[in-house]
Amino acid sequence: MGGGGFTMPERNPALDRLVLTLTGKPVPKICFLPTASGDRGDLAMRFRERFDPWPCQPTVLSLFNLGRERIDPGEHLLAQDAIYVGGGSLRNLLAIWREHGIDQVMRTAWESGVVLAGVSAGAMCWFEGGVSSSGGAPEPVEGLGMLGGSLSVHRDSEPERLSVYRAAVASGRLPDGHAADDGAALLFTGTELAECVASREGARIFRVRPDGSGGFSETETPVTLLPGATRARAQLDDVDAIAELRALRAGRRRWQ
């Protein structure tokens, strides 16, 4: 997901519901990993608020609190029908996963048929690379490489990230890939892109490639609106609010 879902101020639950639907189970087990945000408690609470009312068995795995929870993270993850990874720092997410061996667990889970999903850093991590802003200015970061190519997120709400992504693809620093709006998602079957979907009208995904002359080219990818997708204005107001909030936070960081 380029953005959206329960971790962002998006009222539409279509993307989150899709994660459960893809498992094919009547009451799937789904685990949320808020690792990229440092296991923020408010994200765990939002996950519970979204998924507790639905027919599923939701859990939250905090890698920062394993001593207290006394849980084997690998064993727990491999017992799930779906794993949902939250956003935050892509670089920190992968460093912590590697320290705990979660990177290998994710590959095993994927190969055994567990649905892997994520938003922002939790979406880019599966690819060969993406663009992270966790170090300050956006910069290319290497991913797990389970999916070929690269991904950039928040295409419509973070223009500074998009410009860095385009330049990285043009220069070859990142392989060609996709740039996804908030509310848009790429659905893979194995390593093949099966479909692009969206929870709101107007959410777009673009294929970004080097043009062979030091620049880049973009081609819009067809996107299917999910059942219950938000039509036009109401959801666009949400996107505007997200962009304004991020701009405000960026301004505050500069003055700190």
Backbone as CSV, one residue per row, in Angstrom:
resi,resn,N_x,N_y,N_z,CA_x,CA_y,CA_z,C_x,C_y,C_z
1,MET,0.838,-1.188,0.000,0.000,0.000,0.000,0.876,1.242,0.000
2,GLY,0.592,2.154,-0.941,1.352,3.390,-0.976,1.049,4.299,0.191
3,GLY,-0.039,4.020,0.872,-0.509,4.778,2.025,-1.954,4.393,2.254
4,GLY,-2.473,4.729,3.420,-3.862,4.379,3.718,-3.962,3.283,4.756
5,GLY,-5.130,2.656,4.827,-5.331,1.649,5.845,-5.504,2.271,7.220
6,PHE,-5.515,1.445,8.239,-5.842,1.918,9.590,-4.765,2.804,10.188
7,THR,-3.517,2.739,9.677,-2.441,3.513,10.295,-2.469,4.986,9.904
8,MET,-3.273,5.343,8.911,-3.362,6.720,8.455,-4.788,7.229,8.661
9,PRO,-4.986,8.550,8.647,-6.329,9.084,8.885,-7.254,8.877,7.688
10,GLU,-7.416,7.618,7.295,-8.292,7.264,6.186,-9.486,6.503,6.753
11,ARG,-10.671,6.998,6.495,-11.857,6.371,7.069,-12.239,5.083,6.343
12,ASN,-11.819,4.955,5.101,-12.247,3.803,4.310,-11.438,2.557,4.686
13,PRO,-12.110,1.449,5.025,-11.402,0.239,5.452,-11.142,-0.765,4.330
14,ALA,-11.353,-0.370,3.069,-11.330,-1.340,1.971,-9.995,-2.075,1.846
15,LEU,-8.871,-1.383,1.986,-7.574,-2.042,1.855,-7.339,-3.024,2.994
16,ASP,-7.715,-2.637,4.207,-7.548,-3.535,5.347,-8.421,-4.779,5.197
17,ARG,-9.627,-4.578,4.721,-10.531,-5.722,4.524,-9.979,-6.668,3.459
18,LEU,-9.340,-6.111,2.435,-8.768,-6.938,1.371,-7.713,-7.894,1.925
19,VAL,-6.918,-7.433,2.874,-5.876,-8.292,3.453,-6.495,-9.558,4.024
20,LEU,-7.598,-9.412,4.745,-8.270,-10.586,5.305,-8.871,-11.452,4.209
21,THR,-9.479,-10.829,3.221,-10.121,-11.577,2.131,-9.122,-12.453,1.394
22,LEU,-7.912,-11.934,1.195,-6.898,-12.669,0.433,-6.465,-13.969,1.108
23,THR,-6.680,-14.096,2.413,-6.292,-15.335,3.095,-7.193,-16.499,2.706
24,GLY,-8.428,-16.198,2.295,-9.375,-17.262,1.971,-9.901,-18.006,3.182
25,LYS,-9.626,-17.498,4.378,-10.063,-18.143,5.615,-11.278,-17.421,6.192
26,PRO,-12.223,-18.170,6.801,-13.397,-17.516,7.384,-13.052,-16.670,8.611
27,VAL,-12.076,-17.122,9.407,-11.639,-16.367,10.589,-10.101,-16.401,10.613
28,PRO,-9.458,-15.608,9.778,-7.999,-15.688,9.646,-7.262,-15.120,10.856
29,LYS,-6.078,-15.646,11.077,-5.159,-15.086,12.059,-4.344,-14.001,11.368
30,ILE,-4.330,-12.812,11.957,-3.574,-11.711,11.366,-2.747,-11.037,12.445
31,CYS,-1.470,-10.819,12.137,-0.544,-10.215,13.093,-0.011,-8.900,12.532
32,PHE,-0.037,-7.878,13.367,0.483,-6.566,12.997,1.855,-6.357,13.621
33,LEU,2.825,-5.913,12.790,4.164,-5.572,13.267,4.391,-4.066,13.129
34,PRO,4.412,-3.338,14.237,4.683,-1.898,14.188,6.166,-1.565,14.350
35,THR,7.042,-2.483,13.927,8.485,-2.334,14.132,9.029,-1.020,13.578
36,ALA,8.599,-0.650,12.372,9.176,0.521,11.701,8.915,1.814,12.452
37,SER,7.887,1.846,13.293,7.561,3.038,14.074,8.129,2.963,15.485
38,GLY,8.943,1.937,15.773,9.443,1.753,17.124,8.384,1.153,18.033
39,ASP,7.448,0.401,17.428,6.360,-0.249,18.170,5.482,0.765,18.901
40,ARG,5.083,1.805,18.179,4.204,2.827,18.758,2.898,2.220,19.239
41,GLY,2.541,2.546,20.470,1.331,1.999,21.057,0.053,2.456,20.390
42,ASP,0.046,3.687,19.850,-1.184,4.174,19.231,-1.503,3.406,17.952
43,LEU,-0.469,2.926,17.242,-0.724,2.142,16.036,-1.296,0.776,16.390
44,ALA,-0.804,0.180,17.468,-1.367,-1.082,17.929,-2.831,-0.898,18.312
45,MET,-3.143,0.238,18.934,-4.523,0.517,19.322,-5.408,0.690,18.088
46,ARG,-4.905,1.393,17.082,-5.692,1.579,15.853,-5.911,0.244,15.143
47,PHE,-4.897,-0.612,15.161,-5.047,-1.939,14.566,-6.179,-2.696,15.253
48,ARG,-6.176,-2.675,16.566,-7.227,-3.356,17.323,-8.602,-2.750,17.034
49,GLU,-8.679,-1.458,16.959,-9.961,-0.798,16.693,-10.511,-1.189,15.328
50,ARG,-9.610,-1.350,14.344,-10.050,-1.692,12.998,-10.403,-3.171,12.888
51,PHE,-9.562,-4.058,13.421,-9.721,-5.486,13.157,-10.521,-6.254,14.225
52,ASP,-10.565,-5.781,15.445,-11.296,-6.509,16.495,-12.765,-6.762,16.144
53,PRO,-13.470,-5.816,15.505,-14.881,-6.072,15.192,-15.093,-7.058,14.039
54,TRP,-14.056,-7.363,13.292,-14.183,-8.237,12.129,-13.931,-9.698,12.503
55,PRO,-14.415,-10.642,11.683,-14.186,-12.068,11.976,-12.742,-12.469,11.683
56,CYS,-11.883,-12.268,12.647,-10.470,-12.619,12.515,-9.878,-12.755,13.914
57,GLN,-8.628,-13.208,13.971,-7.920,-13.339,15.242,-6.699,-12.424,15.204
58,PRO,-6.858,-11.151,15.595,-5.764,-10.186,15.481,-4.806,-10.228,16.671
59,THR,-3.513,-10.096,16.374,-2.485,-9.978,17.405,-1.484,-8.920,16.979
60,VAL,-0.751,-8.399,17.943,0.301,-7.419,17.693,1.611,-7.997,18.208
61,LEU,2.650,-7.982,17.374,3.959,-8.494,17.764,4.930,-7.330,17.926
62,SER,5.374,-7.109,19.159,6.340,-6.056,19.446,7.716,-6.671,19.640
63,LEU,8.634,-6.390,18.739,9.999,-6.904,18.861,10.789,-6.149,19.918
64,PHE,10.260,-5.016,20.390,10.926,-4.252,21.431,10.562,-4.748,22.830
65,ASN,9.582,-5.651,22.918,9.106,-6.101,24.224,9.086,-7.618,24.345
66,LEU,9.991,-8.282,23.657,9.999,-9.743,23.684,10.329,-10.282,25.074
67,GLY,11.153,-9.556,25.833,11.496,-10.003,27.173,10.295,-10.041,28.089
68,ARG,9.377,-9.109,27.879,8.178,-9.052,28.712,7.114,-10.019,28.228
69,GLU,6.967,-10.132,26.912,5.887,-10.944,26.356,6.226,-12.433,26.286
70,ARG,7.528,-12.761,26.296,7.956,-14.157,26.281,7.318,-14.930,25.132
71,ILE,7.523,-14.451,23.920,6.953,-15.080,22.739,8.059,-15.346,21.734
72,ASP,7.978,-16.463,21.049,8.911,-16.751,19.967,8.386,-16.057,18.715
73,PRO,9.047,-14.992,18.254,8.482,-14.219,17.144,8.349,-15.019,15.853
74,GLY,9.350,-15.846,15.546,9.293,-16.636,14.325,8.147,-17.635,14.353
75,GLU,8.020,-18.323,15.460,6.945,-19.308,15.601,5.583,-18.652,15.490
76,HIS,5.455,-17.490,16.113,4.167,-16.780,16.069,3.829,-16.340,14.653
77,LEU,4.794,-15.771,13.951,4.540,-15.276,12.597,4.191,-16.408,11.633
78,LEU,4.857,-17.527,11.760,4.609,-18.652,10.847,3.265,-19.319,11.106
79,ALA,2.625,-18.998,12.216,1.306,-19.545,12.526,0.178,-18.651,12.008
80,GLN,0.526,-17.538,11.366,-0.482,-16.579,10.904,-0.986,-16.910,9.498
81,ASP,-2.159,-16.368,9.196,-2.677,-16.412,7.829,-2.313,-15.132,7.077
82,ALA,-2.109,-14.045,7.816,-1.716,-12.767,7.218,-0.802,-12.025,8.184
83,ILE,0.188,-11.340,7.635,1.103,-10.501,8.403,1.025,-9.096,7.817
84,TYR,0.793,-8.116,8.675,0.564,-6.731,8.246,1.656,-5.869,8.888
85,VAL,2.469,-5.221,8.060,3.618,-4.456,8.541,3.318,-2.956,8.437
86,GLY,3.518,-2.252,9.532,3.235,-0.826,9.563,4.347,0.029,8.994
87,GLY,4.080,1.319,8.911,5.027,2.265,8.341,5.946,2.875,9.373
88,GLY,6.887,3.671,8.892,7.877,4.316,9.744,9.221,4.350,9.041
89,SER,10.262,3.903,9.706,11.610,3.918,9.142,11.920,2.588,8.461
90,LEU,12.099,2.615,7.154,12.455,1.402,6.416,13.824,0.893,6.863
91,ARG,14.753,1.785,7.048,16.106,1.394,7.446,16.091,0.707,8.822
92,ASN,15.404,1.304,9.785,15.354,0.726,11.129,14.577,-0.585,11.144
93,LEU,13.512,-0.633,10.366,12.714,-1.855,10.272,13.584,-3.043,9.864
94,LEU,14.345,-2.880,8.802,15.143,-3.980,8.289,16.293,-4.333,9.229
95,ALA,16.878,-3.334,9.875,17.966,-3.600,10.818,17.478,-4.447,11.991
96,ILE,16.319,-4.109,12.518,15.778,-4.854,13.659,15.336,-6.244,13.229
97,TRP,14.707,-6.348,12.070,14.305,-7.662,11.570,15.509,-8.573,11.414
98,ARG,16.574,-8.051,10.845,17.758,-8.882,10.626,18.380,-9.314,11.946
99,GLU,18.342,-8.450,12.925,18.885,-8.778,14.239,18.135,-9.947,14.870
100,HIS,16.825,-10.018,14.629,15.984,-11.076,15.207,15.732,-12.231,14.232
101,GLY,16.302,-12.157,13.032,16.072,-13.208,12.044,14.703,-13.165,11.405
102,ILE,14.003,-12.043,11.546,12.648,-11.932,10.999,12.672,-11.855,9.477
103,ASP,13.762,-11.349,8.900,13.852,-11.293,7.444,13.731,-12.683,6.836
104,GLN,14.388,-13.674,7.444,14.293,-15.044,6.945,12.933,-15.663,7.250
105,VAL,12.367,-15.315,8.399,11.033,-15.810,8.753,10.004,-15.326,7.732
106,MET,10.119,-14.070,7.307,9.168,-13.518,6.338,9.243,-14.269,5.012
107,ARG,10.433,-14.605,4.593,10.572,-15.352,3.343,9.933,-16.740,3.482
108,THR,10.148,-17.377,4.615,9.543,-18.690,4.849,8.026,-18.591,4.877
109,ALA,7.513,-17.555,5.545,6.065,-17.351,5.613,5.479,-17.137,4.220
110,TRP,6.151,-16.312,3.430,5.714,-16.010,2.061,5.683,-17.277,1.218
111,GLU,6.730,-18.070,1.307,6.809,-19.289,0.500,5.790,-20.343,0.940
112,SER,5.314,-20.224,2.180,4.322,-21.178,2.667,2.885,-20.695,2.464
113,GLY,2.724,-19.517,1.864,1.389,-19.057,1.514,0.766,-18.043,2.446
114,VAL,1.508,-17.542,3.426,0.990,-16.496,4.298,0.872,-15.195,3.504
115,VAL,-0.233,-14.491,3.651,-0.421,-13.202,2.983,0.453,-12.161,3.680
116,LEU,1.319,-11.499,2.921,2.170,-10.441,3.455,1.659,-9.096,2.952
117,ALA,1.428,-8.188,3.872,0.887,-6.879,3.515,1.610,-5.803,4.306
118,GLY,1.518,-4.584,3.836,2.138,-3.497,4.574,1.844,-2.156,3.943
119,VAL,2.084,-1.114,4.717,1.856,0.245,4.261,3.142,1.047,4.422
120,SER,3.455,1.882,3.438,4.622,2.751,3.471,5.899,1.921,3.605
121,ALA,6.671,2.069,4.698,7.869,1.249,4.870,7.521,-0.232,4.865
122,GLY,6.335,-0.556,5.380,5.873,-1.937,5.403,5.485,-2.473,4.040
123,ALA,5.420,-1.597,3.044,5.191,-2.015,1.655,6.508,-2.062,0.892
124,MET,7.361,-1.059,1.106,8.629,-0.991,0.373,9.591,-2.104,0.769
125,CYS,9.460,-2.610,2.001,10.446,-3.567,2.504,10.544,-4.835,1.673
126,TRP,9.462,-5.227,0.993,9.468,-6.487,0.237,10.270,-6.377,-1.065
127,PHE,10.490,-5.155,-1.552,11.126,-4.929,-2.853,12.652,-4.852,-2.720
128,GLU,13.306,-4.700,-3.850,14.761,-4.532,-3.840,15.166,-3.206,-3.206
129,GLY,14.295,-2.235,-3.263,14.618,-0.951,-2.662,13.444,-0.006,-2.667
130,GLY,13.587,1.094,-1.935,12.570,2.136,-1.871,13.230,3.433,-1.455
131,VAL,12.403,4.402,-1.070,12.913,5.700,-0.629,12.432,5.949,0.787
132,SER,13.375,6.132,1.700,13.058,6.353,3.109,13.383,7.787,3.504
133,SER,12.542,8.364,4.366,12.776,9.708,4.887,13.199,9.677,6.350
134,SER,13.485,8.494,6.863,13.750,8.364,8.301,15.045,9.027,8.734
135,GLY,15.975,9.234,7.790,17.238,9.876,8.136,17.217,11.383,7.956
136,GLY,16.044,11.934,7.613,15.910,13.358,7.341,15.439,13.557,5.915
137,ALA,16.359,13.895,5.006,16.011,14.031,3.601,15.758,12.651,2.996
138,PRO,14.788,12.522,2.076,14.525,11.224,1.443,15.759,10.693,0.724
139,GLU,15.985,9.378,0.826,17.120,8.762,0.146,16.810,7.304,-0.163
140,PRO,17.424,6.749,-1.212,17.201,5.346,-1.562,17.729,4.423,-0.465
141,VAL,16.964,3.356,-0.201,17.345,2.366,0.806,17.073,0.976,0.231
142,GLU,17.968,0.053,0.508,17.821,-1.319,0.034,16.756,-2.056,0.833
143,GLY,15.954,-2.904,0.143,14.937,-3.704,0.803,15.328,-5.166,0.883
144,LEU,14.338,-6.028,1.155,14.594,-7.459,1.299,14.823,-8.157,-0.037
145,GLY,14.278,-7.598,-1.116,14.478,-8.192,-2.434,13.623,-9.415,-2.706
146,MET,12.569,-9.615,-1.946,11.653,-10.722,-2.230,10.874,-10.465,-3.518
147,LEU,10.583,-9.206,-3.773,9.966,-8.788,-5.031,10.988,-7.986,-5.825
148,GLY,11.055,-8.220,-7.128,11.990,-7.496,-7.972,11.575,-6.050,-8.160
149,GLY,12.535,-5.194,-8.439,12.239,-3.795,-8.682,12.165,-2.990,-7.395
150,SER,11.597,-1.795,-7.505,11.548,-0.873,-6.369,10.147,-0.310,-6.203
151,LEU,9.923,0.340,-5.068,8.628,0.957,-4.787,8.845,2.268,-4.062
152,SER,8.095,3.290,-4.470,8.039,4.540,-3.725,6.590,4.781,-3.312
153,VAL,6.398,5.281,-2.097,5.052,5.421,-1.535,4.681,6.898,-1.363
154,HIS,3.436,7.138,-0.962,2.926,8.490,-0.711,3.182,9.411,-1.910
155,ARG,2.967,8.883,-3.096,3.293,9.632,-4.306,2.594,10.987,-4.358
156,ASP,1.329,11.039,-3.941,0.546,12.260,-4.072,0.671,13.191,-2.873
157,SER,1.220,12.720,-1.755,1.280,13.559,-0.559,2.693,13.917,-0.127
158,GLU,3.718,13.301,-0.750,5.103,13.622,-0.414,5.920,13.830,-1.688
159,PRO,5.772,14.999,-2.332,6.446,15.241,-3.608,7.965,15.184,-3.508
160,GLU,8.539,15.509,-2.339,9.996,15.461,-2.203,10.504,14.024,-2.279
161,ARG,9.728,13.079,-1.792,10.099,11.670,-1.887,10.038,11.219,-3.349
162,LEU,9.004,11.636,-4.057,8.829,11.237,-5.447,9.977,11.725,-6.316
163,SER,10.428,12.964,-6.126,11.512,13.495,-6.953,12.809,12.719,-6.722
164,VAL,13.058,12.320,-5.478,14.251,11.520,-5.175,14.138,10.143,-5.823
165,TYR,12.946,9.576,-5.789,12.738,8.255,-6.391,12.978,8.298,-7.901
166,ARG,12.407,9.294,-8.559,12.593,9.407,-10.005,14.072,9.535,-10.360
167,ALA,14.797,10.353,-9.597,16.224,10.546,-9.864,17.010,9.262,-9.626
168,ALA,16.631,8.501,-8.594,17.340,7.257,-8.278,17.126,6.211,-9.365
169,VAL,15.910,6.143,-9.901,15.636,5.211,-10.997,16.371,5.658,-12.259
170,ALA,16.344,6.955,-12.532,17.008,7.479,-13.731,18.507,7.199,-13.713
171,SER,19.124,7.297,-12.525,20.575,7.118,-12.410,20.984,5.663,-12.259
172,GLY,20.010,4.778,-11.988,20.326,3.376,-11.763,20.628,3.039,-10.321
173,ARG,20.509,4.020,-9.446,20.747,3.745,-8.024,19.658,2.818,-7.475
174,LEU,18.447,2.940,-8.005,17.362,2.007,-7.716,16.911,1.380,-9.021
175,PRO,16.488,0.110,-9.001,15.937,-0.489,-10.217,14.579,0.136,-10.534
176,ASP,14.122,-0.047,-11.765,12.813,0.492,-12.128,11.743,-0.118,-11.231
177,GLY,10.622,0.562,-11.131,9.594,0.075,-10.214,8.315,0.871,-10.298
178,HIS,7.699,1.104,-9.121,6.365,1.690,-9.059,6.340,2.830,-8.044
179,ALA,5.504,3.821,-8.320,5.234,4.900,-7.382,3.735,4.903,-7.119
180,ALA,3.345,4.761,-5.847,1.939,4.569,-5.496,1.411,5.708,-4.627
181,ASP,0.210,6.157,-4.950,-0.478,7.171,-4.153,-0.954,6.588,-2.825
182,ASP,-1.293,7.463,-1.888,-2.023,7.037,-0.702,-3.363,6.451,-1.154
183,GLY,-3.732,5.335,-0.568,-4.988,4.688,-0.933,-4.892,3.727,-2.092
184,ALA,-3.697,3.589,-2.685,-3.489,2.655,-3.802,-2.557,1.535,-3.362
185,ALA,-2.737,0.351,-3.946,-1.930,-0.810,-3.542,-1.656,-1.712,-4.729
186,LEU,-0.535,-2.417,-4.648,-0.150,-3.398,-5.665,-0.354,-4.789,-5.089
187,LEU,-1.031,-5.634,-5.825,-1.315,-6.999,-5.379,-0.478,-7.978,-6.198
188,PHE,0.417,-8.692,-5.514,1.294,-9.659,-6.168,0.845,-11.080,-5.848
189,THR,0.915,-11.937,-6.857,0.780,-13.372,-6.666,2.156,-13.965,-6.919
190,GLY,2.796,-14.460,-5.865,4.195,-14.820,-6.004,4.999,-13.571,-6.300
191,THR,5.766,-13.579,-7.369,6.563,-12.408,-7.746,5.936,-11.618,-8.890
192,GLU,4.740,-12.023,-9.318,4.088,-11.375,-10.458,3.026,-10.385,-9.994
193,LEU,3.037,-9.188,-10.568,2.005,-8.202,-10.272,0.694,-8.656,-10.887
194,ALA,-0.295,-8.930,-10.030,-1.575,-9.443,-10.505,-2.568,-8.321,-10.785
195,GLU,-2.538,-7.271,-9.953,-3.542,-6.216,-10.075,-3.132,-5.034,-9.217
196,CYS,-3.584,-3.856,-9.604,-3.457,-2.670,-8.763,-4.849,-2.254,-8.324
197,VAL,-5.006,-1.943,-7.052,-6.319,-1.636,-6.495,-6.254,-0.340,-5.692
198,ALA,-7.429,0.198,-5.355,-7.465,1.447,-4.598,-8.706,1.502,-3.718
199,SER,-8.564,2.212,-2.595,-9.675,2.402,-1.671,-10.369,3.738,-1.882
200,ARG,-9.860,4.536,-2.819,-10.506,5.812,-3.126,-10.367,6.135,-4.602
201,GLU,-11.344,6.811,-5.114,-11.312,7.238,-6.499,-10.186,8.260,-6.699
202,GLY,-9.427,8.088,-7.753,-8.343,9.021,-8.055,-6.984,8.590,-7.562
203,ALA,-6.916,7.541,-6.734,-5.613,7.034,-6.289,-4.937,6.329,-7.462
204,ARG,-3.664,6.661,-7.708,-2.999,6.165,-8.913,-1.668,5.491,-8.599
205,ILE,-1.229,4.676,-9.540,0.072,4.017,-9.478,0.757,4.183,-10.827
206,PHE,2.041,4.513,-10.800,2.791,4.717,-12.033,3.986,3.775,-12.075
207,ARG,4.242,3.251,-13.263,5.458,2.474,-13.513,6.553,3.464,-13.886
208,VAL,7.684,3.397,-13.179,8.772,4.342,-13.395,9.996,3.584,-13.893
209,ARG,10.533,4.022,-15.036,11.680,3.361,-15.662,12.708,4.405,-16.098
210,PRO,13.974,4.019,-16.200,14.954,4.921,-16.814,14.657,5.031,-18.301
211,ASP,14.899,6.207,-18.884,14.568,6.386,-20.296,15.761,6.159,-21.224
212,GLY,16.901,5.776,-20.643,18.073,5.490,-21.464,18.920,6.694,-21.777
213,SER,18.485,7.874,-21.362,19.268,9.082,-21.646,19.528,9.882,-20.374
214,GLY,19.502,9.192,-19.226,19.759,9.858,-17.961,18.528,10.381,-17.278
215,GLY,17.369,10.164,-17.881,16.117,10.604,-17.285,15.242,9.422,-16.916
216,PHE,13.948,9.670,-16.806,13.009,8.614,-16.449,11.744,8.753,-17.284
217,SER,10.990,7.670,-17.363,9.684,7.699,-18.006,8.655,7.116,-17.049
218,GLU,7.435,7.587,-17.146,6.350,7.110,-16.276,5.164,6.672,-17.119
219,THR,4.588,5.542,-16.743,3.386,5.039,-17.393,2.365,4.714,-16.326
220,GLU,1.178,5.272,-16.441,0.142,5.000,-15.438,-0.356,3.570,-15.564
221,THR,-0.522,2.908,-14.441,-1.001,1.528,-14.380,-2.486,1.527,-14.073
222,PRO,-3.287,0.730,-14.778,-4.720,0.665,-14.470,-4.958,0.250,-13.020
223,VAL,-5.902,0.902,-12.371,-6.225,0.628,-10.972,-7.706,0.288,-10.852
224,THR,-8.007,-0.778,-10.120,-9.384,-1.203,-9.886,-9.849,-0.690,-8.524
225,LEU,-11.022,-0.034,-8.490,-11.580,0.418,-7.224,-12.140,-0.776,-6.462
226,LEU,-11.792,-0.879,-5.194,-12.287,-1.963,-4.359,-13.746,-1.732,-3.981
227,PRO,-14.474,-2.791,-3.656,-15.854,-2.623,-3.171,-15.872,-1.699,-1.952
228,GLY,-16.753,-0.732,-1.976,-16.847,0.225,-0.878,-15.860,1.359,-0.965
229,ALA,-15.144,1.460,-2.088,-14.162,2.539,-2.243,-14.846,3.895,-2.152
230,THR,-14.123,4.871,-1.619,-14.651,6.216,-1.464,-14.611,6.943,-2.799
231,ARG,-15.695,7.607,-3.106,-15.785,8.348,-4.352,-15.357,9.802,-4.159
232,ALA,-14.370,10.177,-4.874,-13.917,11.558,-5.055,-13.722,12.389,-3.796
233,ARG,-14.526,13.445,-3.583,-14.187,14.566,-2.733,-13.870,14.217,-1.285
234,ALA,-14.689,13.371,-0.652,-14.492,13.095,0.776,-13.103,12.541,1.041
235,GLN,-12.672,11.586,0.190,-11.365,10.992,0.434,-10.239,11.927,0.028
236,LEU,-10.465,12.760,-0.969,-9.442,13.727,-1.346,-9.198,14.718,-0.222
237,ASP,-10.237,15.037,0.550,-10.056,15.888,1.714,-9.107,15.237,2.707
238,ASP,-9.229,13.927,2.870,-8.329,13.193,3.759,-6.892,13.291,3.275
239,VAL,-6.677,13.138,1.957,-5.325,13.222,1.408,-4.745,14.605,1.635
240,ASP,-5.562,15.660,1.435,-5.088,17.017,1.682,-4.686,17.196,3.141
241,ALA,-5.494,16.628,4.053,-5.196,16.741,5.478,-3.896,16.029,5.824
242,ILE,-3.666,14.866,5.217,-2.428,14.124,5.454,-1.226,14.946,5.005
243,ALA,-1.315,15.537,3.812,-0.209,16.332,3.287,0.080,17.539,4.178
244,GLU,-0.993,18.202,4.667,-0.806,19.361,5.533,-0.164,18.965,6.855
245,LEU,-0.587,17.821,7.416,-0.027,17.355,8.672,1.456,17.034,8.522
246,ARG,1.817,16.388,7.410,3.224,16.050,7.195,4.070,17.306,7.015
247,ALA,3.528,18.301,6.297,4.261,19.548,6.106,4.485,20.251,7.443
248,LEU,3.458,20.230,8.300,3.576,20.845,9.615,4.633,20.144,10.445
249,ARG,4.615,18.801,10.440,5.610,18.048,11.204,7.023,18.291,10.681
250,ALA,7.158,18.372,9.352,8.475,18.625,8.771,9.001,19.980,9.207
251,GLY,8.116,20.976,9.252,8.506,22.307,9.699,8.951,22.329,11.140
252,ARG,8.227,21.569,11.972,8.610,21.493,13.378,9.966,20.845,13.558
253,ARG,10.246,19.779,12.774,11.521,19.096,12.891,12.689,20.027,12.531
254,ARG,12.447,20.880,11.523,13.518,21.781,11.102,13.895,22.769,12.210
255,TRP,12.896,23.140,13.041,13.158,24.131,14.086,13.611,23.508,15.394
256,GLN,13.612,22.171,15.470,14.016,21.516,16.716,15.518,21.335,16.788
